[in-house]
Amino acid sequence: MKRLAGDERGATAIEYALLVAILGIGVITAASGLKNQIYNTLNGIANAMDNTAG
């Protein structure tokens, strides 16, 4: 029982899993914000090209 109580490998794995989950949420949140910004930028460029050509 003492051997199991002193073994921290499981706790370390859980800490890494939580870290990866939090980073994943951050990446998804950032990608969502960038998606809208990129869309708006490209849409503006397309509109400017349409106005110039038409």
Buried (B, 14 or more C-beta within 10 A) or exposed (E): EEEEEEEEEEEEEEEEEEEEEEEEEEEEEEEEEEEEEEEEEEEEEEEEEEEEEE
